């Protein structure tokens, strides 16, 4: 159809442990010998995966992805014509029939922490046109990005980078730059807070183990032999673990309680600070810090505005990727590369009926856009024609 045929064969089927070339690692930030030594030879992707298992980091990125992945989407025409509406309707139907399409969108948003994300498109030729049979998500570390933006697959057996056909793989990049093939993973920006937090937790556990349980002190007379001392130590150890011990009559046993509240508060404050730095980087701010500065209402409003700006930015970047790849390819295969492709649009505005949505309508009205009265009444549950005059 239209002289362009899709690649239906699967080219990047799942494999075992990923093979990551040294020169690939060297092209990424933080890929210094000191970094490898610090993490016992593990490469950047292994460290990234460990970071994503941190509960606070995982929660922050899940919250950020949810701000876009759960939104409604639409396909709008490229121009006002019957043919353009036909192309848009076919494209929307094709996208709607992709199994777990929302899951694919959520996966592509993993470019935020990892820098880039990849999905392979499995094409299917039907009687009425070429459609998408499935979109299969892939691990980002299996792919290379060349300086010109071309995507390559790293072979599992040889470690060589293989050329990939066009109109086959979607590659979403987080805040891409034309002169840098790899977008900077947001995980790199929170690397040091995570690293310090990780070791602070380890030291805190040592402190809890050392001072959380009272120390047992045994005093013995001078005539004790080495064997007697060893027996006493064994008895005291049993006392500390099981609260039961048998000791000689002429020995003294004391429990020494150590106040660790001040020591523990230091680690708690350090962990809270590192978590706050992570939240500011991923979500744009921490409501707790803002409340102390400007008050709860103003802080909540500012926090929501920043959050909405991030959601809008993430949604627009994802729209650009889907429009320049999947939507464009569906149009190419079914109508030809010269036909204007429709536009995939994510509804990233605040939920209807909320104060944030009301503020958005107010801003649009001030810009000259006329919002129909029936729409306002329906959105906020107001009777039509009863708007209060001021």
C-alpha positions in Angstrom: 0.0 0.0 0.0 1.3 3.4 -1.1 4.7 1.7 -1.9 5.9 1.5 1.7 5.9 -1.9 3.5 6.4 -2.3 7.3 8.9 -4.7 8.9 6.6 -7.3 10.6 9.4 -9.5 12.0 10.4 -9.0 15.7 14.0 -7.8 15.9 14.7 -7.2 19.6 13.2 -10.2 21.4 13.9 -10.3 25.1 17.2 -11.8 26.1 19.0 -12.7 29.3 21.4 -10.4 31.2 22.2 -7.3 29.2 25.7 -7.0 27.7 27.0 -3.5 28.0 30.2 -2.5 26.1 32.9 -0.6 27.8 32.8 2.1 25.1 29.1 2.5 25.7 29.6 3.1 29.4 32.4 5.5 28.6 30.0 7.6 26.5 27.7 8.1 29.5 28.1 10.5 32.4 29.6 9.3 35.7 31.4 6.5 33.8 34.8 7.2 35.4 37.1 4.5 36.9 36.3 6.0 40.3 32.6 5.4 39.7 33.3 1.8 38.8 35.5 1.4 41.8 32.9 3.0 44.1 30.3 0.4 42.9 32.6 -2.6 42.7 32.8 -2.7 38.9 29.0 -2.4 38.3 28.1 -0.2 35.4 25.8 2.7 35.3 22.7 0.8 34.4 23.1 -1.6 37.3 23.4 1.4 39.6 20.3 2.9 38.0 18.3 -0.2 38.7 19.4 -0.2 42.3 18.4 3.5 42.6 15.0 2.7 41.3 14.5 0.2 44.1 14.7 3.0 46.6 11.2 3.4 47.9 11.3 7.2 47.9 12.8 7.4 44.3 10.4 4.8 43.0 7.4 6.7 44.5 8.5 10.0 43.1 9.0 8.7 39.5 5.8 6.7 39.7 3.9 9.9 40.7 5.5 11.9 37.9 4.6 9.2 35.3 1.1 8.9 36.6 0.6 12.6 36.0 0.7 11.9 32.2 0.1 8.2 31.6 -3.4 8.3 33.1 -4.6 11.3 31.0 -7.1 11.0 28.2 -5.8 11.4 24.7 -7.2 12.3 21.3 -6.3 12.4 17.6 -7.1 15.6 15.8 -7.1 16.3 12.1 -4.1 18.0 10.4 -6.4 20.2 8.4 -10.1 20.8 7.8 -11.0 18.4 5.0 -12.9 15.2 4.6 -9.7 13.2 3.8 -7.9 14.6 6.8 -10.8 13.5 9.0 -10.6 10.1 7.5 -6.9 9.8 8.2 -7.4 11.0 11.8 -10.3 8.5 12.4 -8.2 5.6 11.1 -5.2 6.6 13.2 -7.3 7.0 16.3 -8.9 3.6 15.7 -5.5 2.0 15.1 -4.0 3.4 18.3 -7.1 2.4 20.3 -6.8 -1.2 19.2 -3.1 -1.5 20.4 -3.1 -3.8 23.4 -2.2 -2.0 26.5 -1.4 1.2 24.7 -1.5 3.2 27.9 1.1 0.8 29.3 3.3 1.7 26.3 2.9 5.4 27.0 3.8 4.8 30.7 6.9 2.8 29.6 8.1 5.6 27.2 7.9 8.0 30.2 10.7 6.0 31.8 12.9 8.1 29.6 12.6 10.6 32.5 14.7 8.6 34.9 16.8 6.7 32.3 17.3 9.3 29.6 15.7 7.4 26.8 13.2 4.6 26.4 12.4 2.2 23.5 9.4 0.3 22.2 9.3 -2.0 19.2 6.3 -1.8 16.9 4.9 -5.1 15.6 3.0 -4.3 12.4 0.0 -6.2 11.0 -1.4 -6.1 7.5 -5.2 -6.2 7.5 -7.7 -6.0 4.6 -8.4 -2.3 5.4 -4.9 -1.2 6.0 -1.7 -1.6 8.0 -2.2 -1.6 11.7 -0.2 -2.1 14.9 -0.4 -5.6 16.2 1.5 -4.8 19.4 4.0 -2.3 20.9 6.6 -4.2 22.9 8.6 -2.4 25.5 12.3 -2.8 25.7 15.1 -2.1 28.2 16.9 1.1 27.3 20.4 -0.3 28.0 20.1 -2.6 25.0 20.2 0.3 22.6 22.7 2.9 21.5 22.0 6.4 20.2 24.4 7.7 17.5 25.3 11.3 17.2 22.8 11.8 14.4 20.0 10.3 16.5 19.9 6.9 14.9 19.1 4.0 17.2 21.1 0.8 17.2 20.6 -2.5 19.0 23.5 -4.1 21.0 23.8 -7.7 20.1 23.7 -10.0 23.1 26.3 -12.5 21.7 28.9 -10.2 20.1 28.3 -6.9 21.8 28.2 -5.2 18.4 25.8 -2.4 17.6 23.4 -3.4 14.8 21.6 -1.0 12.5 17.8 -0.9 12.8 15.2 -0.4 10.1 13.1 2.8 9.9 9.5 2.9 11.1 10.1 0.1 13.6 11.3 1.4 16.9 10.0 4.3 19.0 12.7 6.1 21.0 11.5 8.7 23.5 14.2 11.0 24.9 13.9 13.2 28.0 14.6 16.8 27.2 16.6 16.0 24.1 19.4 18.1 22.6 20.4 18.1 19.0 24.1 18.0 19.7 24.0 15.3 22.4 22.8 11.8 21.4 22.1 10.8 25.0 19.7 12.8 27.0 20.7 13.2 30.6 19.0 10.7 32.8 17.3 12.4 35.8 18.7 9.6 37.9 22.1 11.2 37.5 20.8 14.4 39.0 19.8 12.6 42.2 22.8 10.2 42.3 24.6 11.9 45.2 21.5 12.4 47.4 20.8 8.7 46.8 24.4 7.7 47.5 24.7 9.7 50.7 21.2 8.4 51.8 22.2 4.8 51.2 25.3 5.0 53.4 23.6 7.1 56.0 21.0 4.3 56.3 23.8 1.7 56.7 25.5 3.8 59.5 22.1 4.3 61.2 21.5 0.6 61.3 24.9 0.0 62.8 24.1 2.7 65.4 20.8 1.0 66.1 22.4 -2.4 66.5 25.2 -1.0 68.7 23.2 1.3 71.0 19.6 0.2 70.5 20.1 -2.8 72.9 21.6 -2.1 76.4 25.2 -3.2 76.7 25.8 -6.0 79.3 28.8 -5.5 81.6 30.1 -8.3 83.8 32.6 -7.7 86.6 34.6 -10.7 87.8 37.1 -11.3 90.7 40.8 -11.4 90.0 41.1 -15.1 90.6 39.1 -15.9 87.5 41.0 -17.9 84.9 40.8 -17.4 81.2 38.3 -20.2 80.9 36.1 -18.6 83.6 36.2 -15.3 81.7 35.2 -17.0 78.5 32.3 -18.8 80.2 31.2 -15.4 81.7 31.3 -13.8 78.3 29.2 -16.6 76.8 26.7 -16.2 79.6 26.4 -12.4 79.1 26.0 -12.9 75.4 23.1 -15.3 76.1 21.6 -12.8 78.5 21.7 -10.1 75.9 20.1 -12.3 73.3 17.7 -14.4 75.3 17.3 -12.5 78.6 18.4 -15.7 80.4 21.9 -16.4 81.8 23.6 -18.4 84.6 26.6 -16.6 86.1 28.9 -17.3 89.0 27.7 -16.0 92.4 30.7 -13.7 92.9 30.3 -11.8 89.7 28.3 -8.6 89.0 26.2 -7.9 86.0 25.0 -4.5 84.9 22.9 -3.2 82.0 24.2 0.1 80.5 21.6 2.1 78.7 22.9 4.5 76.1 20.7 7.5 75.1 20.8 7.4 71.2 18.1 9.9 70.5 20.5 12.7 69.6 22.7 10.4 67.6 19.7 9.0 65.7 18.2 12.4 65.0 21.3 13.4 63.0 20.7 10.5 60.6 17.0 11.1 60.5 17.6 14.7 59.5 20.2 13.7 56.9 17.8 11.2 55.3 15.0 13.7 55.3 17.2 16.3 53.6 18.3 13.8 50.9 14.7 12.7 50.3 13.7 16.4 50.0 16.5 16.9 47.4 15.2 13.9 45.4 11.6 15.2 45.6 12.6 18.7 44.4 14.5 17.2 41.5 11.8 14.8 40.3 8.6 16.6 41.3 9.7 20.2 41.3 9.4 20.8 45.0 8.6 19.6 48.5 5.4 20.8 50.1 6.8 20.5 53.6 9.6 23.0 52.9 7.2 25.4 51.1 4.7 25.4 54.0 7.3 26.7 56.4 8.1 29.6 54.1 4.8 31.0 52.8 2.0 29.1 54.6 0.0 26.0 53.8 -2.5 27.5 51.3 0.1 29.4 49.2 2.5 26.5 49.4 -0.1 24.0 48.2 -1.1 26.4 45.3 2.5 26.9 44.3 3.3 23.2 44.6 0.3 22.4 42.4 1.2 25.0 39.8 4.8 23.6 39.5 3.5 20.1 39.3 1.1 21.1 36.5 3.9 22.7 34.6 6.0 19.5 34.8 3.0 17.4 33.7 2.4 19.7 30.7 6.1 19.5 29.8 6.3 15.7 30.0 3.0 15.4 28.0 4.2 17.7 25.2 7.5 15.8 24.9 5.6 12.5 24.7 3.2 14.0 22.1 6.1 15.1 20.0 7.6 11.6 20.1 4.3 9.8 19.2 3.5 12.2 16.4 6.9 12.0 14.8 7.0 8.2 15.0 3.9 6.1 15.4 1.3 8.6 14.0 3.6 9.6 11.1 4.3 5.9 10.3 0.6 4.9 10.3 0.0 7.7 7.9 3.0 6.8 5.7 2.0 3.1 5.4 -1.7 3.7 4.7 -1.9 7.1 2.9 1.6 7.9 1.8 4.5 10.0 3.2 3.3 13.1 1.4 0.0 13.2 3.3 -0.1 15.4 6.4 -0.4 13.3 9.5 -2.9 14.0 12.2 -1.9 15.0 15.7 -1.9 12.9 18.8 -2.9 15.1 21.8 -2.8 14.4 25.5 -5.2 16.2 27.7 -2.8 17.5 30.3 -5.0 20.3 31.6 -6.1 20.0 35.3 -9.1 17.8 36.0 -12.4 19.5 35.3 -14.2 21.0 38.2 -11.1 21.7 40.3 -9.8 25.1 41.4 -6.8 24.6 39.1 -9.1 24.1 36.1 -11.2 27.2 37.0 -8.0 29.2 37.1 -7.1 27.9 33.6 -10.5 29.0 32.3 -10.0 32.4 33.9 -6.6 32.8 32.2 -8.1 31.7 28.8 -10.9 34.2 29.2 -8.5 37.0 30.0 -6.6 36.1 26.8 -9.8 36.6 24.8 -11.0 33.0 24.5 -14.8 32.8 25.0 -15.8 29.9 27.2 -19.4 28.8 26.6 -21.6 29.3 29.6 -23.2 25.9 29.2 -19.7 24.3 29.5 -19.0 26.1 32.7 -22.3 25.1 34.1 -21.9 21.5 33.2 -18.3 21.4 34.5 -19.0 22.9 37.9 -22.5 21.7 38.3 -24.1 25.2 38.1 -27.6 25.9 36.8 -27.4 27.8 33.5 -28.4 31.4 33.4 -27.9 31.9 37.2 -24.4 33.4 37.1 -24.0 36.0 39.8 -23.6 39.6 38.5 -20.9 41.6 40.2 
